Amino acid sequence: MQLLLWIVLPLTGLILGWLTRWIYARFQLSASEQRAERLKRDAVKDAEALKKELILETKDELLRERNQQEKELREERSELQRYEKRVLQREENLEQKLASAERQQQEFADRERNMAEKERVLSEQEAVWRQELERISGLTAEEARRQLIGSLENEARHDAQTLVNKIEQEANVTAERRGREILVSTIQRMASEVNAEVTVASVPLPNDEMKGRIIGREGRNIRTLETLTGVDVIIDDTPEAVVVSCFDPVRKEIARRSLERLISDGRIHPTRIEEVVQKITQEVSQSIYDEGEKVLFELGLHQMKPEGVRGIGRLQYRTSYGQNVLMHSKEVAILAGMLAAELNADTDVARRGGLLHDVGKGIESDGDANHVELGVELVKRIGEDERVINCISAHHGDVPHSCIESVIVQVADALSASRPGARRESLDNYIKRLENLERIAEDFDGVEKAYAIQAGRELRIMVNHEQVTDDGARDIAKEIAKRIETELRYPGRIKVTMIRETRIVEYAR
């Protein structure tokens, strides 16, 4: 019985709990349905209200759009009406212009007919007048035209020549004054040696017995020295002196120093000669490079390859007309830099071109190339600027100038070479140059006599006054100057003076 109670009681409790939960759930469901129904009714009401608001807003928007479109339509109609008025006005104007143009065309046609009639009448009158003029003058119209044209042409030529002469005179005065100012301003800042000493390579000896030691047994010492250095050692009756001769100044310098070293050392034999020559060769090579670097440093030039530095250094052993080429090149570089500064040109290019313009003179070559070609080849190898190359190739007028720096270098070269005492010229070359000057002048028709004066700096020419006019004398002077520039080589400039005079001589007896 108790067991049954223990079973029934929990079961009864479970059933009661389930019923209680079911009843509660039903109440909850009923409340939720009621709440949902209320929410549904509220939503329907809100939707209806919103629908009414949207309908009202849509109506308002449609009304505004309609009003806007009506307004735009009215404006477009107004604009269209104004455009129609302008078109009508333009049509009226065009009609008026067309009518005016037709009237003008008619008037023009009438004038053309009148002009044609007048031209016909004038042509008839001109023919009558031409016949009368030809009868009176005895010339045809073509002959008179040729005479008139010839007269006008001669007059125009004379006026043109007069104007040209006046312009040339003014230009010469201005150019000469400005040129003098620039050159004086430049040269007054340039101080250099008047002339470089040029002597034969002579080696002094302590006594005449040293000549025998230099020659050696059966001449082996002198042969060794000549073979190693490539020079000719001249031993003659000159007391206490030996002369070294060679076309290459560097070899000559090596031989001279080697002889001095051997004489001071006293040991003279083939082995010792070979050692000394080798050592002196290295010293001279180093001194050449050091001299090139020194000159570059003095001129403020940088970034040059060793081959170019050595080429510059070798110039210290070369001379031209008695002028040391390195000193000349250095002087040209300084003058070119100053002139370039005065003329607002590239001073660095001008200095480099001036320093390197004769660098080919220090280059050994077995071919027929001149120093200009050798110098151009060298600077191309070391990668110099094209303007520097043109400075070298054009400084003797072999090629045209392509830059102002090239012209400056040529001017500086002439200044350095032609200053007093810079160079010396042999008597034969001097006389030949004077004769060539006179020969060029005497080749022209009308020249009676030519004289080269002032050491070849001026050419004075006498012309026949009957064969040559004043303008013709001026033209001849220009042609002579051009031929001199083309055919002759000379330092500085040459003045060409033309003299044309009329002399009338009568005798009273």
ZAVOVEX-820438 format. One record per residue (C-alpha): residue number from 1; residue in one letter; y negated, x, z. Coordinates in steps of 0.5 Angstrom, whole numbers. Layout:
BEGIN
- NUM|A|Y|X|Z;
...
REM end
This chain:
BEGIN
- 1|M|0|0|0;
- 2|Q|-5|5|2;
- 3|L|-3|9|-5;
- 4|L|-5|3|-9;
- 5|L|-11|2|-5;
- 6|W|-13|10|-7;
- 7|I|-11|8|-14;
- 8|V|-15|1|-14;
- 9|L|-21|3|-11;
- 10|P|-23|9|-15;
- 11|L|-22|5|-21;
- 12|T|-26|0|-19;
- 13|G|-32|4|-18;
- 14|L|-31|7|-25;
- 15|I|-31|0|-28;
- 16|L|-37|-2|-24;
- 17|G|-41|5|-26;
- 18|W|-39|4|-33;
- 19|L|-42|-4|-32;
- 20|T|-48|-1|-29;
- 21|R|-49|4|-34;
- 22|W|-48|-1|-40;
- 23|I|-53|-6|-37;
- 24|Y|-58|-1|-36;
- 25|A|-57|2|-43;
- 26|R|-58|-5|-46;
- 27|F|-64|-6|-42;
- 28|Q|-67|0|-45;
- 29|L|-65|-1|-52;
- 30|S|-68|-8|-51;
- 31|A|-75|-5|-48;
- 32|S|-75|0|-54;
- 33|E|-74|-5|-59;
- 34|Q|-80|-9|-56;
- 35|R|-84|-2|-56;
- 36|A|-82|-1|-64;
- 37|E|-84|-8|-66;
- 38|R|-90|-7|-62;
- 39|L|-91|0|-66;
- 40|K|-89|-3|-73;
- 41|R|-94|-9|-72;
- 42|D|-100|-4|-70;
- 43|A|-98|0|-76;
- 44|V|-98|-6|-80;
- 45|K|-105|-8|-78;
- 46|D|-108|0|-78;
- 47|A|-105|0|-85;
- 48|E|-108|-6|-87;
- 49|A|-115|-4|-84;
- 50|L|-114|3|-88;
- 51|K|-112|-1|-94;
- 52|K|-119|-5|-94;
- 53|E|-123|1|-92;
- 54|L|-120|5|-98;
- 55|I|-121|-1|-103;
- 56|L|-128|-1|-101;
- 57|E|-129|6|-101;
- 58|T|-126|6|-108;
- 59|K|-131|0|-110;
- 60|D|-137|4|-108;
- 61|E|-134|10|-112;
- 62|L|-133|6|-118;
- 63|L|-140|4|-117;
- 64|R|-143|10|-116;
- 65|E|-140|13|-122;
- 66|R|-142|7|-127;
- 67|N|-149|8|-124;
- 68|Q|-149|16|-126;
- 69|Q|-146|15|-133;
- 70|E|-151|9|-134;
- 71|K|-156|14|-132;
- 72|E|-153|20|-137;
- 73|L|-153|15|-142;
- 74|R|-160|13|-142;
- 75|E|-162|21|-142;
- 76|E|-158|22|-148;
- 77|R|-161|16|-151;
- 78|S|-168|19|-150;
- 79|E|-166|26|-152;
- 80|L|-163|23|-158;
- 81|Q|-169|19|-160;
- 82|R|-173|25|-159;
- 83|Y|-169|29|-163;
- 84|E|-169|24|-169;
- 85|K|-177|24|-168;
- 86|R|-177|32|-169;
- 87|V|-172|31|-175;
- 88|L|-177|26|-178;
- 89|Q|-183|31|-177;
- 90|R|-180|37|-180;
- 91|E|-178|33|-186;
- 92|E|-185|30|-187;
- 93|N|-187|38|-186;
- 94|L|-182|40|-191;
- 95|E|-184|35|-196;
- 96|Q|-191|37|-195;
- 97|K|-190|44|-196;
- 98|L|-185|43|-202;
- 99|A|-191|39|-205;
- 100|S|-196|45|-203;
- 101|A|-191|50|-206;
- 102|E|-190|46|-213;
- 103|R|-198|46|-213;
- 104|Q|-198|54|-212;
- 105|Q|-192|55|-217;
- 106|Q|-196|51|-222;
- 107|E|-203|55|-221;
- 108|F|-199|61|-221;
- 109|A|-196|59|-228;
- 110|D|-203|58|-230;
- 111|R|-205|65|-228;
- 112|E|-200|68|-231;
- 113|R|-201|65|-238;
- 114|N|-209|67|-237;
- 115|M|-207|74|-235;
- 116|A|-202|75|-241;
- 117|E|-208|72|-245;
- 118|K|-213|77|-242;
- 119|E|-207|83|-243;
- 120|R|-207|81|-250;
- 121|V|-214|82|-251;
- 122|L|-215|88|-247;
- 123|S|-209|91|-251;
- 124|E|-212|90|-257;
- 125|Q|-219|93|-254;
- 126|E|-215|99|-252;
- 127|A|-212|100|-258;
- 128|V|-219|100|-262;
- 129|W|-222|104|-256;
- 130|R|-216|109|-256;
- 131|Q|-217|110|-264;
- 132|E|-225|111|-263;
- 133|L|-223|116|-257;
- 134|E|-218|120|-262;
- 135|R|-223|120|-267;
- 136|I|-229|123|-263;
- 137|S|-225|128|-259;
- 138|G|-220|130|-265;
- 139|L|-214|130|-260;
- 140|T|-208|125|-260;
- 141|A|-207|121|-253;
- 142|E|-201|125|-252;
- 143|E|-205|132|-253;
- 144|A|-210|129|-248;
- 145|R|-205|127|-243;
- 146|R|-202|134|-243;
- 147|Q|-209|138|-242;
- 148|L|-211|133|-237;
- 149|I|-204|134|-233;
- 150|G|-204|142|-234;
- 151|S|-212|142|-231;
- 152|L|-209|138|-225;
- 153|E|-203|142|-224;
- 154|N|-207|149|-224;
- 155|E|-212|146|-220;
- 156|A|-207|143|-215;
- 157|R|-203|150|-215;
- 158|H|-210|154|-213;
- 159|D|-211|149|-208;
- 160|A|-204|149|-205;
- 161|Q|-204|157|-205;
- 162|T|-211|157|-202;
- 163|L|-208|153|-196;
- 164|V|-202|157|-196;
- 165|N|-206|163|-195;
- 166|K|-210|160|-190;
- 167|I|-204|157|-186;
- 168|E|-201|164|-187;
- 169|Q|-207|168|-184;
- 170|E|-208|163|-178;
- 171|A|-200|164|-177;
- 172|N|-200|171|-177;
- 173|V|-206|172|-172;
- 174|T|-203|167|-167;
- 175|A|-196|170|-168;
- 176|E|-199|177|-168;
- 177|R|-203|176|-161;
- 178|R|-197|172|-158;
- 179|G|-192|177|-160;
- 180|R|-196|183|-157;
- 181|E|-197|179|-151;
- 182|I|-190|179|-150;
- 183|L|-188|186|-152;
- 184|V|-193|189|-148;
- 185|S|-191|185|-142;
- 186|T|-184|187|-143;
- 187|I|-185|194|-145;
- 188|Q|-190|196|-139;
- 189|R|-184|194|-134;
- 190|M|-180|199|-138;
- 191|A|-179|206|-136;
- 192|S|-174|211|-139;
- 193|E|-173|218|-141;
- 194|V|-177|220|-147;
- 195|N|-172|223|-150;
- 196|A|-165|225|-149;
- 197|E|-163|233|-149;
- 198|V|-158|234|-155;
- 199|T|-155|241|-155;
- 200|V|-149|245|-158;
- 201|A|-143|245|-153;
- 202|S|-144|252|-151;
- 203|V|-140|255|-145;
- 204|P|-143|261|-141;
- 205|L|-139|267|-140;
- 206|P|-140|272|-134;
- 207|N|-139|278|-139;
- 208|D|-136|280|-146;
- 209|E|-129|282|-144;
- 210|M|-128|275|-142;
- 211|K|-128|273|-150;
- 212|G|-121|277|-150;
- 213|R|-118|274|-144;
- 214|I|-120|267|-148;
- 215|I|-117|269|-154;
- 216|G|-110|272|-151;
- 217|R|-105|276|-153;
- 218|E|-104|275|-161;
- 219|G|-109|269|-160;
- 220|R|-104|265|-156;
- 221|N|-109|262|-151;
- 222|I|-114|260|-156;
- 223|R|-109|257|-160;
- 224|T|-106|253|-154;
- 225|L|-113|251|-152;
- 226|E|-115|248|-159;
- 227|T|-108|245|-160;
- 228|L|-109|241|-153;
- 229|T|-116|239|-154;
- 230|G|-117|238|-161;
- 231|V|-123|242|-162;
- 232|D|-125|249|-165;
- 233|V|-127|255|-160;
- 234|I|-132|259|-164;
- 235|I|-132|266|-161;
- 236|D|-137|270|-165;
- 237|D|-142|276|-163;
- 238|T|-146|271|-159;
- 239|P|-147|275|-152;
- 240|E|-144|272|-146;
- 241|A|-143|265|-150;
- 242|V|-137|261|-153;
- 243|V|-139|255|-157;
- 244|V|-134|249|-157;
- 245|S|-135|245|-164;
- 246|C|-131|238|-165;
- 247|F|-133|231|-168;
- 248|D|-131|228|-162;
- 249|P|-136|229|-156;
- 250|V|-131|227|-151;
- 251|R|-126|232|-153;
- 252|K|-131|237|-154;
- 253|E|-133|235|-147;
- 254|I|-126|236|-144;
- 255|A|-126|243|-148;
- 256|R|-132|245|-145;
- 257|R|-130|243|-138;
- 258|S|-123|246|-138;
- 259|L|-126|253|-141;
- 260|E|-131|253|-135;
- 261|R|-126|251|-130;
- 262|L|-121|257|-133;
- 263|I|-127|262|-133;
- 264|S|-129|261|-126;
- 265|D|-121|261|-124;
- 266|G|-120|267|-128;
- 267|R|-112|265|-129;
- 268|I|-112|264|-137;
- 269|H|-105|263|-140;
- 270|P|-102|257|-144;
- 271|T|-99|254|-138;
- 272|R|-105|254|-134;
- 273|I|-109|252|-140;
- 274|E|-104|246|-140;
- 275|E|-105|244|-133;
- 276|V|-113|245|-133;
- 277|V|-114|241|-139;
- 278|Q|-109|235|-137;
- 279|K|-113|235|-130;
- 280|I|-120|235|-134;
- 281|T|-118|230|-138;
- 282|Q|-116|225|-132;
- 283|E|-123|227|-129;
- 284|V|-127|226|-136;
- 285|S|-123|219|-137;
- 286|Q|-125|217|-129;
- 287|S|-132|219|-130;
- 288|I|-132|215|-137;
- 289|Y|-130|209|-133;
- 290|D|-135|210|-127;
- 291|E|-141|211|-132;
- 292|G|-139|205|-135;
- 293|E|-139|201|-128;
- 294|K|-145|204|-126;
- 295|V|-149|202|-132;
- 296|L|-146|195|-131;
- 297|F|-148|195|-124;
- 298|E|-155|197|-125;
- 299|L|-156|192|-131;
- 300|G|-153|186|-126;
- 301|L|-147|185|-131;
- 302|H|-140|183|-128;
- 303|Q|-133|180|-131;
- 304|M|-132|185|-136;
- 305|K|-125|188|-138;
- 306|P|-123|195|-137;
- 307|E|-123|197|-144;
- 308|G|-130|194|-145;
- 309|V|-132|199|-139;
- 310|R|-129|205|-142;
- 311|G|-132|203|-149;
- 312|I|-139|203|-145;
- 313|G|-138|210|-141;
- 314|R|-136|213|-148;
- 315|L|-143|212|-150;
- 316|Q|-145|218|-146;
- 317|Y|-142|223|-150;
- 318|R|-145|220|-157;
- 319|T|-152|221|-160;
- 320|S|-155|218|-165;
- 321|Y|-161|222|-169;
- 322|G|-162|226|-162;
- 323|Q|-162|220|-158;
- 324|N|-156|219|-153;
- 325|V|-153|212|-155;
- 326|L|-151|210|-147;
- 327|M|-159|211|-145;
- 328|H|-161|207|-152;
- 329|S|-156|202|-150;
- 330|K|-158|201|-143;
- 331|E|-165|201|-145;
- 332|V|-164|196|-151;
- 333|A|-160|191|-145;
- 334|I|-166|192|-141;
- 335|L|-172|190|-146;
- 336|A|-167|185|-149;
- 337|G|-167|182|-142;
- 338|M|-174|182|-141;
- 339|L|-176|179|-148;
- 340|A|-170|173|-146;
- 341|A|-174|172|-140;
- 342|E|-181|171|-143;
- 343|L|-178|167|-148;
- 344|N|-173|162|-144;
- 345|A|-167|165|-147;
- 346|D|-160|167|-144;
- 347|T|-162|173|-140;
- 348|D|-155|175|-139;
- 349|V|-152|174|-146;
- 350|A|-158|178|-148;
- 351|R|-157|184|-144;
- 352|R|-149|184|-145;
- 353|G|-151|184|-153;
- 354|G|-156|189|-152;
- 355|L|-151|194|-148;
- 356|L|-145|193|-153;
- 357|H|-149|193|-159;
- 358|D|-147|200|-161;
- 359|V|-141|200|-157;
- 360|G|-137|201|-163;
- 361|K|-140|208|-164;
- 362|G|-136|211|-158;
- 363|I|-129|208|-161;
- 364|E|-124|213|-165;
- 365|S|-122|210|-171;
- 366|D|-118|213|-177;
- 367|G|-120|208|-182;
- 368|D|-127|206|-186;
- 369|A|-130|201|-181;
- 370|N|-137|202|-179;
- 371|H|-139|202|-171;
- 372|V|-141|195|-172;
- 373|E|-134|192|-174;
- 374|L|-131|197|-169;
- 375|G|-135|194|-164;
- 376|V|-134|187|-166;
- 377|E|-127|188|-166;
- 378|L|-127|191|-159;
- 379|V|-131|185|-156;
- 380|K|-127|180|-159;
- 381|R|-121|183|-155;
- 382|I|-124|183|-149;
- 383|G|-126|176|-149;
- 384|E|-134|176|-150;
- 385|D|-138|170|-151;
- 386|E|-139|168|-159;
- 387|R|-147|170|-158;
- 388|V|-145|177|-156;
- 389|I|-141|178|-162;
- 390|N|-147|175|-166;
- 391|C|-151|180|-163;
- 392|I|-147|186|-165;
- 393|S|-145|184|-172;
- 394|A|-152|182|-174;
- 395|H|-157|187|-170;
- 396|H|-157|191|-177;
- 397|G|-158|185|-181;
- 398|D|-150|185|-184;
- 399|V|-149|177|-182;
- 400|P|-154|172|-181;
- 401|H|-157|171|-173;
- 402|S|-154|165|-170;
- 403|C|-158|165|-164;
- 404|I|-164|167|-161;
- 405|E|-161|172|-156;
- 406|S|-158|176|-163;
- 407|V|-166|176|-165;
- 408|I|-168|179|-159;
- 409|V|-163|184|-159;
- 410|Q|-165|186|-166;
- 411|V|-172|187|-164;
- 412|A|-170|191|-157;
- 413|D|-166|195|-161;
- 414|A|-172|197|-166;
- 415|L|-177|198|-160;
- 416|S|-172|203|-157;
- 417|A|-170|207|-163;
- 418|S|-178|207|-166;
- 419|R|-181|209|-160;
- 420|P|-185|216|-160;
- 421|G|-180|221|-158;
- 422|A|-174|217|-158;
- 423|R|-170|220|-165;
- 424|R|-171|225|-169;
- 425|E|-170|225|-177;
- 426|S|-168|231|-182;
- 427|L|-174|233|-186;
- 428|D|-169|231|-192;
- 429|N|-168|224|-190;
- 430|Y|-175|223|-188;
- 431|I|-178|225|-195;
- 432|K|-172|221|-199;
- 433|R|-175|215|-195;
- 434|L|-182|216|-197;
- 435|E|-180|217|-204;
- 436|N|-176|210|-204;
- 437|L|-182|207|-201;
- 438|E|-186|209|-207;
- 439|R|-181|208|-212;
- 440|I|-180|200|-210;
- 441|A|-187|199|-211;
- 442|E|-188|202|-217;
- 443|D|-182|198|-220;
- 444|F|-187|192|-220;
- 445|D|-191|191|-226;
- 446|G|-199|191|-225;
- 447|V|-198|197|-220;
- 448|E|-202|203|-222;
- 449|K|-200|208|-216;
- 450|A|-197|207|-209;
- 451|Y|-197|212|-203;
- 452|A|-193|212|-197;
- 453|I|-198|214|-191;
- 454|Q|-197|215|-184;
- 455|A|-190|218|-183;
- 456|G|-188|212|-188;
- 457|R|-191|207|-183;
- 458|E|-195|204|-189;
- 459|L|-195|203|-196;
- 460|R|-201|203|-200;
- 461|I|-201|200|-207;
- 462|M|-206|200|-212;
- 463|V|-206|195|-217;
- 464|N|-209|194|-224;
- 465|H|-215|188|-223;
- 466|E|-214|186|-230;
- 467|Q|-207|185|-230;
- 468|V|-206|182|-223;
- 469|T|-210|177|-220;
- 470|D|-212|176|-212;
- 471|D|-206|171|-211;
- 472|G|-202|175|-216;
- 473|A|-203|181|-211;
- 474|R|-201|177|-205;
- 475|D|-194|175|-208;
- 476|I|-193|182|-210;
- 477|A|-194|185|-203;
- 478|K|-189|179|-201;
- 479|E|-184|181|-206;
- 480|I|-185|189|-204;
- 481|A|-184|187|-197;
- 482|K|-177|183|-198;
- 483|R|-175|189|-203;
- 484|I|-176|194|-197;
- 485|E|-173|190|-192;
- 486|T|-167|189|-197;
- 487|E|-166|196|-199;
- 488|L|-168|201|-194;
- 489|R|-166|203|-187;
- 490|Y|-172|204|-182;
- 491|P|-174|204|-175;
- 492|G|-180|199|-173;
- 493|R|-184|196|-179;
- 494|I|-187|198|-185;
- 495|K|-194|195|-187;
- 496|V|-195|194|-194;
- 497|T|-203|194|-196;
- 498|M|-205|192|-203;
- 499|I|-212|194|-206;
- 500|R|-215|191|-212;
- 501|E|-222|193|-214;
- 502|T|-226|193|-220;
- 503|R|-230|199|-222;
- 504|I|-235|199|-227;
- 505|V|-238|206|-229;
- 506|E|-244|207|-234;
- 507|Y|-248|213|-236;
- 508|A|-255|214|-237;
- 509|R|-257|219|-242;
REM end
